[in-house]
């Protein structure tokens, strides 16, 4: 049975949060993973103390920052970062209005005043779009089950569900609890919450569910019976209409033919009468005499 169900869109109790993004590279060596929120600020703790240290930050082969005690770091800042970055003497480099192009591989090198390499860090930076507020929709299946869909925008989305604050179990829902679509078993009600998150933000929405009705399996057969009955009745009425229409056309055709014949006779009479009126007077006298003799035959021998 194919369900024809009305879809209900619900946006309720929605909340979104963008995390303050920061990466601490001051005590690390080797490889490190960092995340940034698109359009937000990102703080990189490059060193615990910038005094008596030389700091150099590169992206690929492009040098972004070169700081050395007693020198103006802004003069050596790459032009793509001049209007959207700031370096603090506590060793923090802040990048504002992060864009997708900021994603990539970075190399950090820290030297002491004598030029000795103290630390070297490889950082992989990934910029993600924050999570939008989820939109929940649900529909009812014929067996009373409920299909709930959680829609959101962003990068690297991860989903989780709770019912009345408790994680979903097989007693109330089928598997795939970490997907954007879940199927709840029949008679499941109360508050359902969808949580969507990625590495830079999170958001959630909650709806109050009502029990879905169970649709009887007898409805389809009844619908088919009614449909067949209506079809037979329609064909019968159509055949009757065509038959009556055919008879009407046939009778109309005969009537029209009869009218045409009468018109010919009348038209001929009119023509003859007009012709008689145009004959000479002596011909009219002869015709009149013949008609008179035909009416009084006994007077035929009289002078």
C-alpha positions as a Python dict, from the first residue, in 0.01 Angstrom:
ca = {
    (1, 'X'): (0, 0, 0),
    (2, 'X'): (143, 336, -100),
    (3, 'X'): (82, 589, 179),
    (4, 'X'): (-48, 931, 84),
    (5, 'X'): (48, 1129, 389),
    (6, 'X'): (62, 1500, 463),
    (7, 'X'): (414, 1612, 555),
    (8, 'X'): (433, 1846, 852),
    (9, 'X'): (728, 2084, 880),
    (10, 'X'): (820, 2187, 1232),
    (11, 'X'): (1082, 2424, 1361),
    (12, 'X'): (1071, 2432, 1739),
    (13, 'X'): (1311, 2498, 2024),
    (14, 'X'): (1600, 2549, 1782),
    (15, 'X'): (1939, 2657, 1911),
    (16, 'X'): (2273, 2707, 1738),
    (17, 'X'): (2620, 2761, 1883),
    (18, 'X'): (2947, 2841, 1708),
    (19, 'X'): (3245, 2731, 1914),
    (20, 'X'): (3532, 2972, 1981),
    (21, 'X'): (3804, 2818, 1766),
    (22, 'X'): (4161, 2804, 1891),
    (23, 'X'): (4461, 2582, 1830),
    (24, 'X'): (4744, 2555, 2080),
    (25, 'X'): (5073, 2475, 1907),
    (26, 'X'): (5300, 2613, 2176),
    (27, 'X'): (5400, 2278, 2328),
    (28, 'X'): (5368, 2046, 2033),
    (29, 'X'): (5593, 1890, 1777),
    (30, 'X'): (5513, 1684, 1472),
    (31, 'X'): (5168, 1687, 1308),
    (32, 'X'): (4860, 1860, 1439),
    (33, 'X'): (4497, 1903, 1320),
    (34, 'X'): (4306, 2230, 1359),
    (35, 'X'): (3958, 2348, 1258),
    (36, 'X'): (3817, 2691, 1184),
    (37, 'X'): (3461, 2820, 1141),
    (38, 'X'): (3385, 2988, 810),
    (39, 'X'): (3350, 3365, 858),
    (40, 'X'): (3463, 3352, 1223),
    (41, 'X'): (3794, 3417, 1399),
    (42, 'X'): (4065, 3158, 1459),
    (43, 'X'): (4337, 3192, 1726),
    (44, 'X'): (4667, 3007, 1687),
    (45, 'X'): (4885, 2988, 1997),
    (46, 'X'): (5223, 2965, 1827),
    (47, 'X'): (5452, 3007, 2129),
    (48, 'X'): (5425, 3031, 2505),
    (49, 'X'): (5644, 3342, 2506),
    (50, 'X'): (5760, 3536, 2205),
    (51, 'X'): (6047, 3711, 2383),
    (52, 'X'): (6389, 3607, 2260),
    (53, 'X'): (6229, 3379, 2000),
    (54, 'X'): (6199, 3392, 1625),
    (55, 'X'): (5864, 3271, 1493),
    (56, 'X'): (5797, 3182, 1132),
    (57, 'X'): (5464, 3054, 998),
    (58, 'X'): (5424, 2929, 642),
    (59, 'X'): (5143, 2791, 431),
    (60, 'X'): (5303, 2567, 176),
    (61, 'X'): (5587, 2773, 32),
    (62, 'X'): (5427, 3108, 125),
    (63, 'X'): (5555, 3280, 437),
    (64, 'X'): (5265, 3434, 629),
    (65, 'X'): (5427, 3558, 951),
    (66, 'X'): (5787, 3627, 1049),
    (67, 'X'): (5834, 3765, 1398),
    (68, 'X'): (6162, 3848, 1565),
    (69, 'X'): (6217, 4044, 1883),
    (70, 'X'): (6283, 4410, 1812),
    (71, 'X'): (6144, 4398, 1457),
    (72, 'X'): (5813, 4513, 1313),
    (73, 'X'): (5621, 4195, 1236),
    (74, 'X'): (5357, 4380, 1029),
    (75, 'X'): (5610, 4482, 770),
    (76, 'X'): (5683, 4116, 702),
    (77, 'X'): (5320, 4000, 704),
    (78, 'X'): (5187, 3858, 378),
    (79, 'X'): (4957, 4094, 192),
    (80, 'X'): (4664, 3850, 197),
    (81, 'X'): (4659, 3870, 579),
    (82, 'X'): (4732, 4239, 643),
    (83, 'X'): (4371, 4351, 699),
    (84, 'X'): (4241, 4042, 877),
    (85, 'X'): (4505, 3924, 1122),
    (86, 'X'): (4679, 4030, 1442),
    (87, 'X'): (4985, 3905, 1629),
    (88, 'X'): (5020, 3945, 2006),
    (89, 'X'): (5343, 3938, 2201),
    (90, 'X'): (5219, 3645, 2407),
    (91, 'X'): (5272, 3434, 2094),
    (92, 'X'): (4909, 3429, 1968),
    (93, 'X'): (4831, 3482, 1603),
    (94, 'X'): (4463, 3564, 1538),
    (95, 'X'): (4309, 3525, 1194),
    (96, 'X'): (3977, 3706, 1140),
    (97, 'X'): (3699, 3640, 886),
    (98, 'X'): (3825, 3296, 798),
    (99, 'X'): (3763, 3186, 438),
    (100, 'X'): (3768, 2847, 267),
    (101, 'X'): (4102, 2927, 104),
    (102, 'X'): (4262, 2929, 451),
    (103, 'X'): (4234, 2551, 458),
    (104, 'X'): (4560, 2371, 393),
    (105, 'X'): (4896, 2262, 533),
    (106, 'X'): (5094, 2500, 756),
    (107, 'X'): (5448, 2480, 894),
    (108, 'X'): (5554, 2647, 1217),
    (109, 'X'): (5920, 2688, 1313),
    (110, 'X'): (6047, 2834, 1642),
    (111, 'X'): (6410, 2938, 1683),
    (112, 'X'): (6588, 3089, 1980),
    (113, 'X'): (6791, 3408, 1968),
    (114, 'X'): (7095, 3213, 1857),
    (115, 'X'): (6910, 3064, 1558),
    (116, 'X'): (6875, 2713, 1700),
    (117, 'X'): (6557, 2530, 1595),
    (118, 'X'): (6346, 2466, 1904),
    (119, 'X'): (6025, 2328, 1759),
    (120, 'X'): (5875, 2239, 1422),
    (121, 'X'): (5502, 2172, 1382),
    (122, 'X'): (5305, 2068, 1076),
    (123, 'X'): (4944, 2181, 1105),
    (124, 'X'): (4654, 2075, 883),
    (125, 'X'): (4384, 2342, 897),
    (126, 'X'): (4030, 2260, 786),
    (127, 'X'): (3768, 2534, 750),
    (128, 'X'): (3405, 2421, 796),
    (129, 'X'): (3077, 2603, 744),
    (130, 'X'): (2886, 2626, 1075),
    (131, 'X'): (2576, 2415, 1129),
    (132, 'X'): (2242, 2579, 1052),
    (133, 'X'): (1934, 2535, 1270),
    (134, 'X'): (1780, 2194, 1193),
    (135, 'X'): (1434, 2170, 1036),
    (136, 'X'): (1232, 1865, 1144),
    (137, 'X'): (959, 1702, 937),
    (138, 'X'): (765, 1383, 995),
    (139, 'X'): (508, 1163, 823),
    (140, 'X'): (298, 865, 926),
    (141, 'X'): (319, 521, 768),
    (142, 'X'): (13, 290, 734),
    (143, 'X'): (130, 66, 1020),
    (144, 'X'): (144, 358, 1264),
    (145, 'X'): (519, 410, 1235),
    (146, 'X'): (666, 761, 1211),
    (147, 'X'): (941, 872, 974),
    (148, 'X'): (1127, 1180, 1101),
    (149, 'X'): (1373, 1380, 889),
    (150, 'X'): (1625, 1628, 1024),
    (151, 'X'): (1755, 1878, 766),
    (152, 'X'): (2049, 2110, 823),
    (153, 'X'): (2326, 2283, 630),
    (154, 'X'): (2698, 2290, 700),
    (155, 'X'): (3015, 2084, 649),
    (156, 'X'): (3093, 1746, 803),
    (157, 'X'): (2750, 1710, 969),
    (158, 'X'): (2695, 1451, 1241),
    (159, 'X'): (2348, 1361, 1373),
    (160, 'X'): (2223, 1231, 1706),
    (161, 'X'): (1870, 1181, 1844),
    (162, 'X'): (1711, 1179, 2188),
    (163, 'X'): (1358, 1106, 2305),
    (164, 'X'): (1263, 1290, 2623),
    (165, 'X'): (1633, 1349, 2684),
    (166, 'X'): (1727, 981, 2648),
    (167, 'X'): (1921, 822, 2364),
    (168, 'X'): (1714, 620, 2121),
    (169, 'X'): (1704, 243, 2162),
    (170, 'X'): (1563, -42, 1957),
    (171, 'X'): (1253, -47, 2176),
    (172, 'X'): (1133, 283, 2027),
    (173, 'X'): (1319, 312, 1696),
    (174, 'X'): (1491, 109, 1430),
    (175, 'X'): (1865, 130, 1365),
    (176, 'X'): (2057, 418, 1204),
    (177, 'X'): (2035, 650, 1503),
    (178, 'X'): (2317, 864, 1360),
    (179, 'X'): (2148, 937, 1028),
    (180, 'X'): (1940, 1237, 929),
    (181, 'X'): (1631, 1012, 887),
    (182, 'X'): (1495, 774, 1150),
    (183, 'X'): (1189, 549, 1176),
    (184, 'X'): (1006, 535, 1506),
    (185, 'X'): (787, 243, 1600),
    (186, 'X'): (412, 279, 1647),
    (187, 'X'): (270, 457, 1952),
    (188, 'X'): (593, 654, 2011),
    (189, 'X'): (513, 1006, 2134),
    (190, 'X'): (664, 1281, 2354),
    (191, 'X'): (954, 1515, 2269),
    (192, 'X'): (1204, 1418, 2000),
    (193, 'X'): (1528, 1615, 1962),
    (194, 'X'): (1769, 1616, 1671),
    (195, 'X'): (2125, 1732, 1742),
    (196, 'X'): (2347, 1831, 1449),
    (197, 'X'): (2712, 1918, 1496),
    (198, 'X'): (3050, 1937, 1328),
    (199, 'X'): (3399, 2037, 1445),
    (200, 'X'): (3316, 2407, 1475),
    (201, 'X'): (2948, 2436, 1579),
    (202, 'X'): (2635, 2256, 1694),
    (203, 'X'): (2259, 2306, 1678),
    (204, 'X'): (1943, 2122, 1779),
    (205, 'X'): (1563, 2127, 1730),
    (206, 'X'): (1283, 1957, 1922),
    (207, 'X'): (930, 1857, 1824),
    (208, 'X'): (642, 1701, 2015),
    (209, 'X'): (518, 1386, 1843),
    (210, 'X'): (165, 1247, 1843),
    (211, 'X'): (81, 882, 1781),
    (212, 'X'): (22, 796, 1416),
    (213, 'X'): (-308, 619, 1329),
    (214, 'X'): (-300, 265, 1193),
    (215, 'X'): (-457, 245, 847),
    (216, 'X'): (-673, -65, 786),
    (217, 'X'): (-563, -295, 501),
    (218, 'X'): (-929, -323, 386),
    (219, 'X'): (-925, 29, 246),
    (220, 'X'): (-744, -57, -76),
    (221, 'X'): (-990, -339, -173),
    (222, 'X'): (-1289, -118, -99),
    (223, 'X'): (-1140, 154, -312),
    (224, 'X'): (-1090, -89, -600),
    (225, 'X'): (-1448, -218, -576),
    (226, 'X'): (-1591, 129, -582),
    (227, 'X'): (-1368, 221, -872),
    (228, 'X'): (-1482, -81, -1076),
    (229, 'X'): (-1849, -12, -1000),
    (230, 'X'): (-1809, 346, -1106),
    (231, 'X'): (-1633, 240, -1424),
    (232, 'X'): (-1908, -5, -1527),
    (233, 'X'): (-2178, 249, -1453),
    (234, 'X'): (-1996, 513, -1651),
    (235, 'X'): (-1961, 283, -1954),
    (236, 'X'): (-2328, 194, -1939),
    (237, 'X'): (-2436, 556, -1932),
    (238, 'X'): (-2195, 635, -2214),
    (239, 'X'): (-2334, 358, -2436),
    (240, 'X'): (-2691, 470, -2368),
    (241, 'X'): (-2603, 826, -2454),
    (242, 'X'): (-2439, 727, -2782),
    (243, 'X'): (-2740, 516, -2882),
    (244, 'X'): (-2989, 793, -2815),
    (245, 'X'): (-2769, 1040, -2995),
    (246, 'X'): (-2752, 810, -3301),
    (247, 'X'): (-3132, 772, -3314),
    (248, 'X'): (-3180, 1146, -3281),
    (249, 'X'): (-2943, 1210, -3568),
    (250, 'X'): (-3121, 949, -3783),
    (251, 'X'): (-3465, 1098, -3717),
    (252, 'X'): (-3330, 1448, -3773),
    (253, 'X'): (-3186, 1338, -4107),
    (254, 'X'): (-3520, 1199, -4225),
    (255, 'X'): (-3703, 1510, -4117),
    (256, 'X'): (-3459, 1734, -4295),
    (257, 'X'): (-3491, 1529, -4619),
    (258, 'X'): (-3869, 1558, -4602),
    (259, 'X'): (-3848, 1933, -4560),
    (260, 'X'): (-3617, 1958, -4859),
    (261, 'X'): (-3870, 1770, -5083),
    (262, 'X'): (-4156, 1998, -4978),
    (263, 'X'): (-3950, 2299, -5054),
    (264, 'X'): (-3881, 2172, -5409),
    (265, 'X'): (-4249, 2113, -5482),
    (266, 'X'): (-4349, 2450, -5351),
    (267, 'X'): (-4072, 2617, -5541),
    (268, 'X'): (-4180, 2448, -5866),
    (269, 'X'): (-4542, 2555, -5813),
    (270, 'X'): (-4434, 2909, -5763),
    (271, 'X'): (-4233, 2908, -6082),
    (272, 'X'): (-4521, 2762, -6283),
    (273, 'X'): (-4764, 3016, -6147),
    (274, 'X'): (-4533, 3294, -6237),
    (275, 'X'): (-4492, 3149, -6588),
    (276, 'X'): (-4872, 3132, -6632),
    (277, 'X'): (-4906, 3492, -6537),
    (278, 'X'): (-4662, 3587, -6811),
    (279, 'X'): (-4854, 3401, -7094),
    (280, 'X'): (-5059, 3597, -7350),
    (281, 'X'): (-5428, 3664, -7277),
    (282, 'X'): (-5554, 3416, -7542),
    (283, 'X'): (-5367, 3135, -7375),
    (284, 'X'): (-5533, 3222, -7048),
    (285, 'X'): (-5874, 3209, -7221),
    (286, 'X'): (-5807, 2864, -7361),
    (287, 'X'): (-5695, 2737, -7028),
    (288, 'X'): (-6000, 2879, -6860),
    (289, 'X'): (-6228, 2715, -7119),
    (290, 'X'): (-6071, 2379, -7069),
    (291, 'X'): (-6120, 2402, -6697),
    (292, 'X'): (-6483, 2504, -6752),
    (293, 'X'): (-6555, 2211, -6980),
    (294, 'X'): (-6400, 1977, -6732),
    (295, 'X'): (-6635, 2104, -6466),
    (296, 'X'): (-6958, 2099, -6686),
    (297, 'X'): (-6921, 1812, -6940),
    (298, 'X'): (-7293, 1827, -7044),
    (299, 'X'): (-7242, 2161, -7205),
    (300, 'X'): (-6972, 2039, -7438),
    (301, 'X'): (-7211, 2033, -7748),
    (302, 'X'): (-7358, 2375, -7698),
    (303, 'X'): (-7239, 2653, -7928),
}
